């Protein structure tokens, strides 16, 4: 099992930026099993949405709604995944959850991102 600690959420005005971080820890076996890392988000009354993901090899995948504005990257040495969010919009307001796939899905508790208009 992998433990995830997220940070970086907060309140920002539209057009602003935030960077989310998610640090993973656990047994050596579980850490070596990590493949994809990424972020989902869920806004009130809406379904959970995959925001971005990055594989161990560096391949990335983004939701259409964030392409060109968000960038996901990972530091394998620090076992940390980051989500750089630029040009934020009010519709980006949600709880953002980090996930790590080790063959099983591991989830963080989530951080609130609020974008004011």
C-alpha positions in Angstrom: 0.0 0.0 0.0 1.1 3.5 -0.8 0.5 6.6 1.3 -0.1 9.9 -0.4 0.3 13.4 1.0 -1.1 16.2 -1.1 -0.4 19.9 -0.8 -0.8 23.1 -2.7 -4.6 23.7 -2.9 -6.1 27.1 -2.0 -8.1 30.1 -3.2 -7.0 32.0 -6.3 -8.6 34.5 -8.6 -9.5 33.6 -12.2 -6.4 33.7 -14.4 -4.1 32.8 -11.5 -1.9 29.8 -11.0 -1.5 27.0 -8.4 0.8 24.0 -8.2 -0.4 20.8 -6.5 2.0 18.3 -5.2 1.5 14.7 -4.1 4.3 12.8 -2.4 4.1 9.0 -2.2 5.6 6.7 0.4 5.4 3.1 1.4 7.3 -0.1 1.2 10.0 -0.6 -1.3 7.9 -3.2 -3.1 4.9 -0.9 -3.3 7.0 2.1 -4.5 8.6 0.0 -7.2 5.2 -1.1 -8.4 4.1 2.5 -9.1 3.2 3.1 -12.7 0.7 5.9 -13.5 0.3 8.9 -11.2 -2.1 11.7 -11.6 -5.0 13.7 -10.5 -8.8 13.5 -10.5 -11.2 16.2 -9.5 -14.7 16.3 -8.3 -16.9 19.4 -8.1 -20.2 19.5 -6.1 -22.9 17.9 -8.0 -20.6 16.6 -10.8 -19.0 13.3 -11.6 -15.4 12.7 -10.9 -13.2 13.7 -13.8 -9.7 12.6 -14.7 -7.7 15.8 -14.9 -4.2 14.5 -15.9 -2.0 11.4 -15.6 1.6 10.6 -16.3 3.1 7.1 -16.6 6.5 6.0 -15.3 7.9 6.5 -18.7 6.6 10.1 -18.9 3.6 9.7 -21.2 0.9 12.2 -20.3 -2.9 12.4 -20.7 -5.1 15.4 -20.1 -8.7 16.2 -19.9 -9.8 18.3 -22.9 -10.9 21.0 -20.5 -7.4 21.6 -19.1 -5.2 21.0 -22.2 -2.9 24.0 -22.7 -3.4 25.3 -19.2 -2.3 22.4 -16.9 0.9 20.5 -16.9 1.6 17.3 -15.0 5.1 16.1 -14.3 6.7 13.7 -11.8 9.9 13.4 -10.0 10.6 9.6 -9.7 13.5 10.2 -7.3 11.2 12.0 -4.9 8.2 9.8 -5.8 6.2 13.0 -6.3 3.7 14.1 -8.9 2.9 17.7 -9.6 0.1 19.5 -11.3 0.9 23.0 -12.5 -2.3 24.8 -13.1 -2.3 28.1 -15.0 -5.0 30.3 -16.4 -7.4 29.0 -13.8 -11.1 29.3 -14.4 -14.0 29.3 -11.9 -15.1 25.9 -13.4 -11.8 24.4 -12.2 -13.1 24.7 -8.7 -13.2 21.2 -7.2 -11.5 18.9 -4.7 -8.5 17.5 -6.4 -7.4 13.9 -5.5 -4.0 12.5 -6.3 -3.9 8.8 -7.3 -1.1 6.3 -7.8 -1.6 3.1 -9.7 0.4 0.1 -8.4 -1.8 -2.5 -10.0 -4.3 -1.2 -7.4 -5.5 2.3 -7.1 -4.2 4.4 -4.2 -5.9 7.7 -3.4 -5.0 10.8 -1.5 -7.5 12.7 0.8 -7.9 15.5 -1.6 -7.2 19.3 -1.6 -9.6 22.0 -2.3 -9.0 24.3 -5.2 -11.3 27.3 -5.4 -11.1 29.8 -8.3 -13.0 33.0 -7.8 -14.4 35.1 -10.7 
